[in-house]
Amino acid sequence: MSVFEKSFFYQEIFQKAYQKSFHEAREKAIQEERLLTIELLLEIKFGSEGLELMPEISQIYDLEQLELIKRSFKKLNTLDELRGLISSIQTSST
């Protein structure tokens, strides 16, 4: 191990970079899991017509918003209700 690698400053920078990378990878994995779950729920509940909303839903990156969509399937009865939810999320994000 070089003197450079032993330095406190180097170790601190390395640790911060590692934590940031780990956090970003974790966030991406959670996002992908939620999108896959939403896709499955769309197909089960609304068939291929529901899957047509995936390109729009895939543009939502906020994990809380994706969780809201996922949990809404218990109460949703129509695609129009889901479209309204997506629209309200997109409106609140801008």
Backbone torsions as a table, in degrees:
resi	resn	phi	psi	omega
1	MET	NA	130.2	-178.1
2	SER	-76.1	165.4	176.6
3	VAL	-59.9	-38.2	179.6
4	PHE	-59.5	-46.4	-178.5
5	GLU	-67.5	-23.9	179.6
6	LYS	-82.6	-13.8	-175.0
7	SER	-67.1	143.5	178.8
8	PHE	-60.8	-41.9	-179.0
9	PHE	-60.8	-45.9	178.3
10	TYR	-60.4	-46.6	-179.2
11	GLN	-61.2	-40.0	179.7
12	GLU	-65.6	-45.3	178.2
13	ILE	-63.1	-45.4	179.4
14	PHE	-59.8	-44.8	-178.7
15	GLN	-63.3	-43.5	179.4
16	LYS	-64.3	-42.0	178.6
17	ALA	-64.1	-41.3	179.1
18	TYR	-63.5	-45.5	-179.4
19	GLN	-63.4	-41.5	179.0
20	LYS	-63.5	-45.2	179.4
21	SER	-62.2	-44.2	179.0
22	PHE	-62.5	-44.5	-179.5
23	HIS	-62.0	-45.0	179.9
24	GLU	-63.4	-41.4	179.4
25	ALA	-65.7	-40.0	178.6
26	ARG	-64.2	-45.3	178.6
27	GLU	-60.3	-42.7	179.8
28	LYS	-64.6	-41.1	178.9
29	ALA	-64.6	-41.6	178.1
30	ILE	-64.6	-43.1	178.8
31	GLN	-59.6	-46.5	-179.5
32	GLU	-63.5	-40.1	177.8
33	GLU	-61.9	-44.9	-179.0
34	ARG	-66.5	-40.2	178.2
35	LEU	-64.7	-41.7	177.5
36	LEU	-63.8	-39.9	177.9
37	THR	-64.2	-44.8	178.7
38	ILE	-62.0	-42.2	178.7
39	GLU	-60.1	-44.4	178.6
40	LEU	-63.4	-44.7	179.4
41	LEU	-63.9	-38.9	177.2
42	LEU	-60.6	-46.1	-178.1
43	GLU	-66.1	-42.4	-179.0
44	ILE	-66.8	-44.3	-173.1
45	LYS	-83.4	-37.1	-172.2
46	PHE	-124.8	-0.1	178.6
47	GLY	70.1	-156.8	-175.4
48	SER	-64.3	-28.4	177.8
49	GLU	-63.6	-38.0	177.8
50	GLY	-66.2	-36.2	-179.5
51	LEU	-64.3	-19.9	178.4
52	GLU	-64.9	-16.5	178.8
53	LEU	-84.9	-10.4	-175.9
54	MET	-60.0	-40.7	178.2
55	PRO	-58.1	-38.5	179.0
56	GLU	-70.4	-43.9	179.8
57	ILE	-66.6	-34.3	-179.5
58	SER	-64.8	-15.4	178.0
59	GLN	-85.2	-2.0	177.7
60	ILE	-92.8	121.0	-175.8
61	TYR	-106.6	-15.6	-178.8
62	ASP	-72.3	123.0	-175.7
63	LEU	-64.7	-36.6	179.2
64	GLU	-66.8	-38.7	178.0
65	GLN	-66.9	-40.3	176.8
66	LEU	-64.7	-38.5	177.3
67	GLU	-64.3	-39.4	177.7
68	LEU	-61.0	-44.5	177.9
69	ILE	-62.3	-46.4	-178.6
70	LYS	-58.2	-47.3	-178.1
71	ARG	-71.0	-22.4	-177.3
72	SER	-69.6	-16.6	-177.4
73	PHE	-61.8	-23.7	177.7
74	LYS	-65.4	-32.2	-174.7
75	LYS	-103.6	-20.0	-177.0
76	LEU	-68.2	137.4	175.8
77	ASN	-115.5	-23.2	-176.8
78	THR	-137.3	160.7	174.7
79	LEU	-66.2	-31.7	177.9
80	ASP	-62.6	-36.4	176.2
81	GLU	-64.2	-41.4	178.2
82	LEU	-66.7	-42.7	177.4
83	ARG	-58.4	-40.8	178.5
84	GLY	-63.4	-40.7	177.9
85	LEU	-63.6	-46.3	179.6
86	ILE	-61.6	-43.1	179.1
87	SER	-61.3	-42.8	-179.5
88	SER	-67.6	-34.3	176.7
89	ILE	-66.6	-44.9	-179.6
90	GLN	-65.5	-37.0	178.5
91	THR	-66.1	-41.9	-179.1
92	SER	-72.5	-19.4	-178.5
93	SER	-83.6	-18.2	-176.9
94	THR	-96.5	NA	NA
